[in-house]
Amino acid sequence: MPVTFSDELLAEAGLSEREAKLEIACRLYDAGKLTMPQATR
């Protein structure tokens, strides 16, 4: 399921698209929702 964030929202958060993806993956991993292999994908 694709999730879309506007460029404006990313700019307000001070994140690039890659940084946002990394942040989401890390938080899901920390919450036990993703395994390490899933998070690295």
Backbone as a ProteinNet text record, in pm:
[ID]
protein_1_A
[PRIMARY]
MPVTFSDELLAEAGLSEREAKLEIACRLYDAGKLTMPQATR
[TERTIARY]
84.8	0	90.2	84.2	165	110.8	201.2	165.6	230	152.8	201.9	207.4	322.3	340.6	375.6	318.7	348	491.2	544.9	678.1	680.2	568.8	560.6	572.4	504.5	510.1	651.4	715.6	853.4	945.5	925.2	1008.2	985.8	860.8	831.3	897.1	903.8	966.2	1118.6	1168.8	1313.1	1368.7	1287.2	1327.7	1323.6	1417.3	1409.6	1319.6	1284.9	1202.5	1273.9	1401.9	1479.8	1485	1505.4	1510.6	1376	1266.7	1134.3	1111.3	1149.9	1135.4	1217.2	1338.1	1425.6	1366.3	1315	1254	1134.5	1049.3	931.3	975.4	1070.3	1118.1	1179.1	1257.9	1320.6	1216.3	1117.9	1014	931.5	901.1	825.8	909.5	1038.9	1128.1	1134.7	1153.4	1159.5	1031.4	918.2	788.9	761.6	853.6	836	740.1	711.1	616.9	686.1	817.9	896.5	1017.7	1060.1	1186.2	1298.3	1422.6	1534.5	1536.5	1520.2	1519	1405	1289.9	1179	1211.5	1267.3	1298.9	1406.4	1502	1608.8	1561.7	1453.2	1396.3	1332
-116.1	0	123.5	201.7	323.6	429.9	500.1	612.3	735.9	841.8	962.2	1078.4	1143.7	1265	1375.8	1491.1	1602.6	1650.8	1712.7	1771.2	1878.2	1949.7	2054.4	1996.2	1884.2	1821.2	1773.2	1712	1666.5	1784.5	1893.5	2012.7	2069.7	2072.5	2123.1	2036.6	1906.1	1813.9	1814.4	1878.3	1882.4	1749.5	1671.7	1538.9	1527.9	1451.7	1412.6	1289.6	1247.7	1127.3	1006.2	994.6	881.8	884.1	1002	1013.2	977.4	1016.3	984.1	833.5	767.5	621.4	553.1	601.6	544.5	563.6	682.1	712.7	620.8	602.6	516.3	372.4	324.2	186.6	166.1	261.9	250.7	247.9	334.5	338.8	210	156.3	30	-85.7	-84	-186.2	-174.8	-53.6	-32	-75.4	-61	-98.3	-248.2	-320.5	-463.9	-500.6	-406.1	-429.7	-483.9	-460.3	-510.6	-584.5	-686.9	-753.4	-669.6	-700.2	-627.5	-642.3	-765.6	-776.2	-694.8	-693	-614.4	-465.7	-419.8	-276.8	-233.7	-319.5	-282	-277.5	-347.1	-339.8	-205.5
0	0	0	-103	-106.5	-10.7	51.7	138.5	76.9	63	-1.5	96.9	100.5	178.7	80.4	101.2	11.4	32.4	-71.8	-60.5	47.3	61	162.2	302.8	327.3	459	489.7	391.6	412.7	439.7	366.5	388.1	527.4	572	707.2	813.7	788	883.1	868.6	763.3	740.7	695.1	622	577.6	426	371.7	231.5	224	104.6	89.4	148.8	121.3	173.4	326.5	384.1	529.4	592.3	529.1	581	580	471.4	463.3	571.5	592.1	695	833.3	859.9	989.7	1016.9	917.6	933.6	958.6	879.5	896.5	1034.7	1081.2	1213.8	1324.9	1313.8	1417.7	1418.6	1302.5	1297.2	1350.6	1322.9	1377.3	1530.1	1580.8	1726	1795.6	1727.5	1784.7	1771.3	1707.1	1690.8	1579.4	1492.9	1382.7	1258.5	1247.6	1135.3	1188.3	1115.5	1144.9	1081.8	1116.2	1057	904.6	849.6	703.2	638.3	701.7	647.3	650.3	759.5	774.2	675.7	646.2	553.9	408.9	379.9	243.5	223.8
[MASK]
+++++++++++++++++++++++++++++++++++++++++

